[in-house]
Amino acid sequence: MPVYQRLPVRPVPGAMVVKLYHSGDAVRGYVRKVTDPSEDDVIFPGEEMEAESAFRLAASHSEGAIPIYVELVEDVEWDSSWGTLSD
């Protein structure tokens, strides 16, 4: 089961972030890559996708030991079927 981390105040550059939010009755997400603070983060792709698809995309672009962070907004609750979320 994959392990993800909550998005910290200062994420590691190069890490992937899955932002989950409500879209109607569904939870959707998008993925971005954290860059140097002087640059804008890179978003993969710009449209929303199902949570599971967002996690697969983040994993495919992740650089090994660098964490995949999760940002929960709009009162989205973590679903254990996605994996484990640590602080």
C-alpha positions as CSV (number, residue, x, y, z in Angstrom):
1,M,0.0,0.0,0.0
2,P,1.5,3.4,-1.0
3,V,2.4,5.9,1.7
4,Y,1.9,9.6,1.2
5,Q,2.7,12.7,3.3
6,R,0.6,15.7,4.1
7,L,1.8,18.8,2.2
8,P,4.2,20.6,4.6
9,V,4.7,24.4,4.7
10,R,8.0,24.0,2.8
11,P,7.8,21.0,0.4
12,V,10.9,19.5,-1.1
13,P,11.6,20.8,-4.6
14,G,11.1,18.0,-7.1
15,A,8.4,16.4,-5.0
16,M,4.9,15.7,-6.5
17,V,1.8,17.1,-4.9
18,V,-1.7,15.6,-5.4
19,K,-4.3,18.2,-4.5
20,L,-7.7,16.6,-3.8
21,Y,-11.0,18.7,-3.9
22,H,-14.7,18.2,-4.4
23,S,-16.2,18.5,-7.9
24,G,-19.9,17.9,-7.5
25,D,-20.4,14.7,-5.5
26,A,-16.9,13.3,-6.5
27,V,-13.4,13.8,-5.2
28,R,-11.1,15.0,-8.0
29,G,-7.5,15.9,-8.1
30,Y,-4.7,17.4,-10.0
31,V,-0.9,16.9,-9.8
32,R,1.9,19.4,-9.7
33,K,5.6,19.2,-9.2
34,V,7.2,21.5,-6.6
35,T,9.9,23.7,-8.1
36,D,12.3,26.2,-6.6
37,P,10.4,29.0,-4.7
38,S,11.5,31.5,-7.4
39,E,9.7,29.5,-10.1
40,D,6.1,28.5,-10.7
41,D,5.2,24.8,-10.0
42,V,4.6,22.5,-13.0
43,I,1.1,21.2,-13.3
44,F,0.5,17.7,-14.9
45,P,-2.1,18.0,-16.7
46,G,-4.3,21.0,-16.1
47,E,-7.6,19.2,-16.1
48,E,-9.1,17.4,-13.1
49,M,-9.0,13.6,-12.8
50,E,-10.2,10.9,-10.5
51,A,-8.1,10.6,-7.3
52,E,-6.7,7.2,-8.2
53,S,-5.6,8.5,-11.6
54,A,-3.9,11.5,-9.9
55,F,-1.9,9.2,-7.6
56,R,-0.8,7.0,-10.5
57,L,0.3,10.1,-12.4
58,A,2.2,11.4,-9.4
59,A,3.9,8.1,-8.9
60,S,4.9,7.9,-12.6
61,H,6.6,11.3,-12.4
62,S,8.1,10.9,-8.9
63,E,11.8,10.7,-8.5
64,G,12.3,7.7,-6.3
65,A,13.0,8.7,-2.7
66,I,11.3,12.2,-3.0
67,P,7.9,12.1,-1.3
68,I,4.5,12.4,-2.8
69,Y,2.6,15.0,-0.9
70,V,-1.2,15.2,-0.5
71,E,-3.2,18.5,-0.1
72,L,-6.8,18.0,1.0
73,V,-9.0,21.0,0.4
74,E,-12.8,21.7,0.7
75,D,-13.1,19.3,3.6
76,V,-12.1,16.3,1.6
77,E,-11.5,13.3,3.9
78,W,-8.8,10.8,3.3
79,D,-10.0,7.5,1.8
80,S,-7.8,4.6,3.1
81,S,-8.2,2.8,-0.3
82,W,-5.8,5.4,-1.7
83,G,-3.0,4.3,0.6
84,T,-1.6,5.6,3.9
85,L,-1.4,9.3,4.7
86,S,1.2,10.3,7.3
87,D,1.9,13.7,8.8
